[in-house]
Amino acid sequence: MQTQGSLKESDLASLLQTMQSERATGTLTLEDGTDSCSMFFLFGHLFHAVSPEGDGEDVVTRALAWHTGNFHFDPRAKLPAEETIKSSPAELIAAAEEGGEPAGVAAASSSGAPSLRAVEGQTASASTAAPAADASIWSPVASGPDPNTEAPSPWSTPSSVDGGEPAGADSSTPGGRGGEAAPAYAPAEFSPSYAPAEPAPANDSAAEAHSTMPSTPAGGSGEPAPVGSLPIPSGTVQYEGLKSAFVDFPRLLRTLRSDHHTGFIRLFSGSSTGVLLFRDGELVDAEAGDDGAAHGEEAFTIFRRGMDTGDGLIDVVELDSDTVTSVARLLTGPPLFAGLLARFVNFPALLEYLAEERLDGSVIVVGGTETGVILLKQGSVLAAYTAGSRVPLTSTDAVAALATERPARIEVRGDDSSRGGIDAEAVLSRPS
């Protein structure tokens, strides 16, 4: 769709219809002299609107009267957590023409409480869950925010780089944006008919938890040593902090496949986390469960159940193909060396040896303060990062510094070439 233009040529009514038909995701900003407003869309669904005068459906109906000014659409803008729009674009346009209240506002005022349709088809099979072409990926109608809840400012600058945590994570915690602070999420309250639990604070998530590595070498075979849920490098955020209760999971997977998505989906649900890895739209691998204990189809099933509870937040992040392949090796690769006490390991010599061996794999350093990772491709450093700063670098200095900490231990993982991808449609067709 057209990303910018004049409201004289394309008024808001036509823009709303275009956004819905093209299932667009992003932020539409309108400016008419001294007036301005922003509207937020997810797969064509208008779920929130805000202006300096307030938020909700009144913002849309007022803006529908603007016939001068300009518009700008940003498909990469960060989406807020609030949901204040319950009416469809057609209902909003009709209300603006008639000068009355939109259907969603009238319904909310008559009931005295926010409404939420039951989430449908969460446990349905893939064969029966396929929605119509124009159906929204959001299953329920969004409820209005609790007036007693202090919501974050929707005017904050969007972030295009993922930092490994949902919005609200402290920059000092694993997954922070290398020192950049993100606004805290304040999820809206739901009606008693569907009341998901408040997501746990990001600094309590499983992404920062890691267990002690074993003290004996693992040899060249066997299961990877349990180092807990390992950090994943940051990438370009497509969607951030989406509430799982409002996402049709099978449709999201099919959308990512049709878009040839390469990267990952991360779910934070309560105190647990899960990751799905994609390359060119195909599901490569998955990790979920306590401390990332489950992988493959088992992890995908756990991830799906976490989505079905509706109490989580998900991020969709882009990575390059080589990094996705290396992250899959990191999560599932067999240990070549495990539990090495770092203080008697010559770390530069170890990296030199792995370069000579042209290893496809990873080096994990569990220090006294945090975990560091080096991803290797044919022995060369593809990316190095730590849990606290996940921006991938070619310099290994930050990880090497962790190896100098007295309690630090080192694990080297290789490549499990026997692992295949996951048939998501087949798994979805089974009962959860």
N, C-alpha and C positions, 0 to 999 in steps of 0.2 A: 504494500500500500504506500501511498504518498506520505513521506515523513514530515513534511512541512508545507505550509501554504497559507493562503488567505481564506478567511471565513466568508468572504464575498463569493468566492468560487466554490468552496466546499463548506457548507454550514455544519453545525454540530450534529443535526439530525442525520445527515448523510454519512458523517464520520462514524457515528454510533453503529449504523447499519453495516458499514464497511468493516469495522472492527469485529462485529459479531460474525459476519459471513466469512471473514478470513481467519477467524479464531486467533486474533492477534494477542500478544502478551507484551505489556510495557506500560509506559506512562504517557498520557495525552495531556499536553499543557496548552491552555488557551489564554490569550492576552487581548484585551479590548480596551485600549486607552489605559486608564488607571485600574481597571478590573482585571483579575486573573484568577485562574483555578487550575487544578490538576485532577485528572481522572485516571484510575488504575484498573488495568485489565489483566485477566489471566485466561488464556485460551479463548478470547472473545467475550468473556464474562466480565461485565462492569461491576466491581464489588466495592469500590470506595471512591469518594470524590471529596475534595477539600479546597477551601478558599480562605482568604484572610478573615472572612465573615463567619465561617463555620464549616461544617461538613455534612455529608449525607445527600439525600435525593434532592433537597432544595437547591443545592449547588448546581445540579444538572439542569433542573427546570429553569433556573434563572439564566444559565449559560445558553440554553436553547433559544433564547430571545436575542442573542448577539448575532449580528449580521455584518459586523465590521471587526477588524482585528486580524490576528494571525494564530495559527496553531503549529505545534511541534510535537512529533511522536518519537519517543526514545524507547526502542525495544530492549535496551540493556539496563534500563533504570531499575533500581532496587524497589521491590514491592513492599508496602507496609503490612502490618499485621491486622489492622482494623478492617472490619466489614460493615459498611453502613448503607449499602444499596441492596434492596430486596426486589425492586420492580425491574421488569424487563425494559430494554430500550424503547419498545413500542408503547409500553404503558407510560414511560416518562415523557415521550414525545406527545402522546395524547393528553396527558395532564398539563403539559406546557401550553398546548393549543387551547384547552378548555379553561385554563386558569385555576384548576382545582388541585387537590392533593394527589400525588401518585398512589397507586394501589398499595404499594408496600408501606407507605407512611400511614395510610388509613388503617391498614390491617394491624400495624404495630400499635397505633393509638387506641384502637378498639379493644385489643387484647390486653393492653397494659404491660406486656412483656414481650421480649424478642422471641421470634418464632424460628423453628428449624425443622425442615422436613427430615424424615428418617433417611439415613444413608442407605441407598439401595444397592444391592448387587455386590456387596463387599466380599461375600463368600461364594459368589456365583462362579461358574466355570468360565473359561475363556470363550467357549463356544456360545454361551448364553449371555456373556457380559458385554459383547460387542455392541456399542451404542450406535444410534443413527448418526449420519455424517455431520449433521448440524448440532448434535447434542454437546453440551458443555462438559468439560472434564470435571467441573465441580458438581457434586451430587446434590448437596443441600442448598437451601436459600441461606445466605449469610445473615446472621443476626447482628443487631446493632450493638455497639460497645456499651459496657456498664458505665453509667454516668459517674460512678464513684471510682472508676479506674483511671489512673493518669496515663494517657496514651503517649507514645513517643511522637516527636515532631515529624510529620510527613515531608517537611521541607528540607530534610537533611540531604547532603550530597550523596548520590548513589556511589557504590563501590563496585568496580568491575573486576576486582581480583579477590578470589576466595581466600580466606584465611584459615579454614579448617574448623570453624565453630559457627553455629547460628548467631544471628545478630544478638548482641547483648553480652557476648563473651568478653571477658576482660582481656586486654591485649597482652597481659603477662601470662595468660594461661596457654596451654598447648592449643595451637590452631589460631592464635591471634594474628592480626595482619601485620606482623613485624613492627608492632608499636602503635598501629593505628587503632583508635578506639571506635567501636561501633555502637549505635544507639540500641538501648535495651528494648526487647519485645515486651509488650503488655497485652497478651492475648485476650480477646473479648470473652465475656462469660456466655455460656450457652443455656438454653432452656433445659428444664429437668428431664425432657424426653431423651436427651442425648448429652451427657455431661462428662466429656473427657477430662482426665486429670491434668492439672497444670504441669507443663514440662519442667523437668528438673533444671536448676541453673546450669549454665554451660560448664562452669568450673567443677561441677560434680560429675560430669559425663564420663563414660567409659573411655573416651578418647585420651584422657590424661592418666588413666590407671594403667599400671604395668606391674607384673609380678617379678619376683627375683628369678634370674636365670639359673639353670642348673650348673653345678660346679665341675661336671665331668664332660669331656669332649663327646660329641655324638657320633663321631665317625663320619662316614659318607652316606648313611642311609637312615631310614626311620622317619618318624614324624618330627616336624619342626619343634624346637624347644619353646616352651610357653613363655613369651615375653609380654603377653598381654596385647591389647588392641594397639597396633602400631600406628604412628602418624603417617598421613598421606600428604604428598606435596600439594601446595595450593595451585589453583588454575583460574580460569576465567568463569565467573559466575553467570549462569543463565537465569536461574531462579533461586531465591534464597529465603529460608524461613517460611516455606509454604506449610500450612497446617494440613496434616495428613487426613483429617476428617473431611476436608473439602476437595480431596484429589481422588479421581477415579484411577486407581493404580493400574489396571490392565490397559486403559486408554493411554495413560502416560507412557507405559512401556512401548506401546505401538507407535505413539508419536515420536519417541526417541529413535525407534527403528527407522521410521520413514524419513526422519531428519538425518540419519546416519550419524547419530551422536557418538562422539568419542570422549570419554571421561568417566564420571561416576555420579551416582545418586547416594547421598548420605542421609540416614534417618537417625534422629535423636528422639528417643521415646523413653520417658522416665529417666532411669539411670543407665540405660543401655544404648548402644549405637550399632548401626549396621551399614554396610557399604556394598553397592552393586557396581561392578566395573563393566564398561561398554567400549567396544571398538567397532567403529563403522556401523553403529546401531545394533550390533549383536552383543548379547550378554556373555562376557568372557568368564567372570568368576564372581564370587560373593563371599563376604565375611559377616558374621553376626554372632549373637550369643554372648555369654559372659566372657569378658576379656578376649573377644574374637576367637572363641574356641571352635566355632562351626564354620565350614567352608562349603563351596559348591552348592548342590541342590538343597542340602540341609539348611545352609545359611539363607538361601533364597526363601525357603518356606518360613523360617523364623522372621525374616524381614517382612514378608507378606503379612504374617500375623500381627507384627508391630504396626503395619499400615492399617490393618483392619480395626485395631483398637481406637484409632482416631485421636490419640492423645500425643502425637509426635509432631516434629517439625522436619521438613526435608529440604535439602539443598540439591540443585542440579548444577554440576560444575564440568567445564570442558578441560581436557588435557590433550596433549599430543599423543599419537599412537604409540611411540616408543616408550613414553612414560607410563602409559596404561599397561603395556606388556611388562615393564619392570616392576610396577606396583603389584601385579598379579604374582610375579615371582617372589616379591617381598612377603606377601601374605601366605603363600602356599609352598614356597620352595623348600626342598630338603636341606637340613643343616649339614654343612661341611665341617665347620668347627663351632662348638657351642660352649658357653660358660667359661671362656678364656678370661682369666683375671688380667685386666688391661695393664696393670702396673708392671707386669713382666713381659709385655708384648711390645716389640718395636713396631709401632703403628705405621710409619712410612714404609718400612720394609715389607709389612704385610700387604699394603696396597700395591707395592711394586711387584710382589710375587703374584698377586691376583691379576695384575696387568699382563705379566708374562704368560699366565695360564689362559688369558683371554676369557675370563669368567663372565658369564651372563648370570647375574645374581645380585646380591646385596650384602652390605656390612651394617650391622646393627650395634650401636654402642648404648648400653643402658648405664648412664652415669648416675652420680649421686643426686643430681638436680633435675635432669630430664633425659629424654631419649633422643639420639641422633641416628640418622640413616644416610647411607651412601648407596645409590643405585648404580649398578655397573652394567655396561653393554660392551661385550667383547673386551672386558678388562678396563675400559676407559670409564671415567666418571661421567655418568649421564646427568645426575642430580645429587646434590648433598643438601641436607636441611636438618633442622631440629624440631622437636615438638613445639617449642616456643616461637620459632620463626620458620614457617613452612615454605617460604619462597625458595624455589629450587635454584641452587648455585652450582657452579663447577668447582669452586674452591671447597676443599674439605677441612678448612681451618676450624670451623665451629664444631664439627663432629670430632676432630682430633683433640680439641680442647676438653671435650667430655671424657675422652680416654685417659686424660691425665688425672682425673679425680680418683681418689683412693678406692672407693667401692666399685668403680666402673668394671663392667664385664662386656665382652665382645662376642658376637655371633656372626658367622659367615654363612649365608644361604646360597644355594645354587638354583638351578632351573629344573622344574618338574615338567618335562616335555610331554609326559603321558596324559596330562590333564587336558580335557576338552572343554568346550563351552557348555553353557546351560541352556536347555530348551525351555525358555520361559513359558511358552504357550502350553507345553505338555505339563509343566508343574502347576500352572494356574488351573488346568482342567481337573486336577485332583482336589478332593475335599481338603480344606485347610485344617 
